């Protein structure tokens, strides 16, 4: 079983829709939870991060972490064609080591 | 603008060739990483380095080696390229204080024929 599971999609939505992207994980030691966005032929870039549990909002993006369920989500409101990209969840332990574990990535298409 | 620069965007090599992938960062980061990205598998860590001349194996180090002679430069070496090493290779860096925050290069798409 992978440490981090993420549905690869693709997910296709109309412009203006609310998008929900999700990951589950198995390692309860994870404390840092990140979302990276990767455009075609580019490297991933950090979009959001959350430390431990809770919600974090940044403009149209909201990240949620539910440690009791080992489940994290990224919501995109009022989705735009420019949001079309691959979204990768990523997780890291608080102490000990440098390894970040990534999900497989979800490919999102927002249609105008 | 902070940058992680990978020397080649596309590379085509033949089976058995020795391949060098170079990465340079300008953020004075202590940590540097090499990942490969394959469809459906996400990013898998090959090697990382937390200091000059220091290296640690990641999850899939077989067939690869690395070199870090200067803080800003981290090289990935494929000793004898094989077709199953055809992949997108991504270099990343982070500071020790914010080791969770990775900065990535644009990647090198390597094809081994």
Interface residues (C-beta under 8 A of the other chain):
Chain A: X4 X6 X8 X32 X34 X36 X41 X42 X43 X44 X45 X46 X49 X88 X90 X92 X98 X99 X100 X102 X103 X104 X105
Chain B: X4 X31 X33 X35 X39 X40 X41 X42 X43 X44 X45 X48 X50 X56 X58 X90 X92 X94 X99 X100 X101 X102 X103 X104 X105 X106 X107
